[in-house]
Each structure stands twice: as C-alpha cells, then as structure tokens.
Amino acid sequence: MKIGIVVFPGSNCDYDCLTSFSRLAKENGLTAEVGYVWHKESNPGTFDAYVLPGGFSYGDYLRCGAIARFSPIMEEVTAHAKKGRPVIGICNGFQILCESGLLPGALYMNRDLNFICEHVYLRTERNDTIFTSLCKSKEVLNIPIAHGEGNYYADDETLKKLEDEDLVAFRYCTGDGLVTPEVNPNGSRNNIAGIFNKERTILGMMPHPERAAEPGLGSSDGQKIIVSLLKNIAK
Amino acid sequence: MKAKIYVTLKQSVLDPQGKTVQRALEQMNYKNVDSVRIGRFLEVELNCDDEAKAAAQIEEMSKKLFVNPNIEQFRYELEK
C-alpha cells in the first residue's frame, strides 16, 4: 500500500507521521510505502490514503488552514476523498479539512486563548470505522493535544446532524470516559475532539496519535488509530 | 480602487479575545462596556475603476478566502 504524508510549508509533524506509520506497518507485517508529498504536487500518482499532518501551514496566516486548502495537492486530496478513499487530518490537518469543506464546522481560538500542549483523554465514540476498529467500544485513549486553535465550532443544525448521524469520532473525557465540561480543554462544542465525514472515510482530529505511538512517548494509544487504518487498507 | 474589509466572528460564536478585553476594561473601571468583539481588517488595492466589478470581486474573494462562513461574517467599503 502507499500512504502519502502531505507536506505544506510550515508542517512540522510530517516526520512523526512518516516514522510512526512506516514503523507500525512494519511491526504489523504490512508492506507499506510511506512517503512525503509536497503540497505543490498536482499529479502525485495514486495513494491508498493521505495524511494531512499537524503544524502551522503558511504560518497560520489569515486562519489556520485557510491558505493550505488552495495548495495544488488539495485538489488531488479532494478527488481522492470523493472516491471514498481514506484521509486523516491531524491538528492542522483537521483545520485544513474543515477549511476545504471536506469536513463540516471550523476550528478557532481556544476558549482560554492559551496554546495547550498536554495529554488528554479521548472517548472513542464508535469502533466500527476504518480508523477505530482496533479500539474497544467507548475505549478511552490517552493522546496529546498541542494547539492554540482547536476549539471546534459548528452551528446548531450542523452539530445536530453530526450527533444524529453518529459522526463524532472522539470526545474529550475524564480517565473514566465521562464527557464533562471540566475536561473540555479548548471550548469545543459537545467536547468534540474529532469527527468523521458521512461515509466515515475521512477523519479529522485535533489530538496527535503519532505523538502517542510508542511507550517511550508516554502513551502508545495512538497506535490503535494508525494501525486500524493500515490494517483496513490492507484488507 | 481600495477595499477595506472587516471580518468578525458571527454573533452566535463566542469571541474569547473580545471577552478578555471586555474584562480588562471592566477592571480599568469602564463600567458601561456591554460587549467587545475583535476581528480582522484587510485592505486590498485593486487595479480596477469599475465599482460594481470591484465589489463583485471583493465579495468573491471574501467568501472564498478571507472569511470562513462557518464562524465569520464580513462587510466592506470601497474607496476610489
């Protein structure tokens, strides 16, 4: 399989994604070619999945992800996504997916205006997707966030649709899986940390699974998301 | 022609910066501040003399790039 890690000017989690995806593929006996795709590329060939990594594409100028969505590669990513092929956007990647309209809603400044870099607990809302199939039902994952603009906003109608159609992927929760206002780090509506598109082939999430992909990093829970995706692609 | 574009968060979206500034004003003893909203200001110089064309272009640019319609609203002024 071929996994494309898109690199924008200002991406800074591209290497972490590259190493975690390729190492985890190898450890799980999967043959994967994981490589970078420069954002100016408009005809990079076919990939089984795209990863939009975290960082500060275009210096977060104007709005996070607002300029990156017009990079030539995004036309290709959009065409790929429209064919039902998987895309995962992490942190800035999630912001780019929202800006490009591949996912609903928007991410804006954190409620308390701080840049937050810490481990949080996430409740996996469903485990019947290509991104979460290795998680137990409602499993609580320990994965770090690192963002200043991760406050998820969607208007009432969009939010209702997300909830009614079970498109919330992860919510900020306590270690026991309780979703409470106190553990909402950034003011996101309904404690939303990640969402799917309707077909559940696109995942956008603010937390960084690639930063929790081996025990030495304090948690290896992020592996479940990465390996779920790799195994489902290999099927 | 010059366009001045004002982008602000929609009223339904909490503005954490505005709230913080409002609290600062309260601490400075300005007791009558009902609300503060912070936004973005853009000045765009267009090589175009036709006001209707310029307006249409600024609207299009705003909707495509300057503004995220999920959270923001905009207004603009044109100057010769």
Chai-1 contact restraints between the chains, C-beta under 6 A:
chainA,res_idxA,chainB,res_idxB,connection_type,confidence,min_distance_angstrom,max_distance_angstrom,comment,restraint_id
A,R63,B,N68,contact,1.0,0.0,6.0,A-B,restraint_1
A,G105,B,N70,contact,1.0,0.0,6.0,A-B,restraint_2
A,A106,B,N68,contact,1.0,0.0,6.0,A-B,restraint_3
A,A106,B,N70,contact,1.0,0.0,6.0,A-B,restraint_4
A,A106,B,I71,contact,1.0,0.0,6.0,A-B,restraint_5
A,Y108,B,I71,contact,1.0,0.0,6.0,A-B,restraint_6
A,M109,B,P16,contact,1.0,0.0,6.0,A-B,restraint_7
A,R111,B,P16,contact,1.0,0.0,6.0,A-B,restraint_8
A,L113,B,P16,contact,1.0,0.0,6.0,A-B,restraint_9
A,Y153,B,V13,contact,1.0,0.0,6.0,A-B,restraint_10
A,Y153,B,I71,contact,1.0,0.0,6.0,A-B,restraint_11
